[in-house]
């Protein structure tokens, strides 16, 4: 697991430095052949792109747009796991408004520095960026309304711990609403074993059924996976070549089996509490 952490830090640190220089690094690597690559391309519309500093958009290595799907409400507290340059945190902060708050959690110093610079440029006062790993979230129990993440959980070597931590910090009734790369069906072992593809968002991806099973085992309810982009074997060619694999042989074996998806789940409301303790106020239970 430590090797994964170090490689991810190096790769995403480089992406942050490229964003500072006005260049986007694709999820499949940093070469010009995949900038922007098939996974990270066209995730934000023009309105959203104009709401954040350009460097935040350039540093985004996501596979979806969780802020557009999470149905954020004014006054909510949102946590973005693996917040990178801060694009989803800044967009979330606008949606929850001045009475809400948006946290970003990242382990990469260059990304945190870039995110804080983007926060200052955007004038966002209801935002806080935290340093740490998503397997050990530095927030108290039951402190967050919504957890979002954008193509980061697949990078973790201990996804059970990530999901358990997400469950811990969510308030009863809180929502898990993340974008991630997932798989559907068997993936060749050569792809699963490739560290280059792991940091390129493919090798570490969970099967969609396994993702739901892990969420359910952690205590979540109504877990589900909604595909947002399904990638063809042709889409994967650059990933496979960059990883040193026989792209022509492997691509047909993963055709349609890798996808960007929106994963939803809910922490049970008032879990372990008496009914009266779940009320929103002194009159809500009719007493």
ABEGO torsion letter per residue (X at the ends): XAAAAAAAAAAAAAAAAAAAAGBBBBAAEABAAAOBBAAABGABBAAAAAABBAAAAAABABABBAAAAAGBBBGBBBBBBGAEAGAAAAAAAAAAEAABBBBBBBABAAAAAAAAAAAAAAGBAABBBBBEBAABBBBBBGABABBBBBGAAAABABAAAAAAAAAAABBBGBBBBBBBBBBBEBBBAAAAABAAAAAAGAAABBBAAAAAAAAAAAGBBGBBBBBABBBBAAAAAAAAAAAGBBAAAAAAAABGABBBBBBBBBBBBGBGBBAAAABABAAAAGX
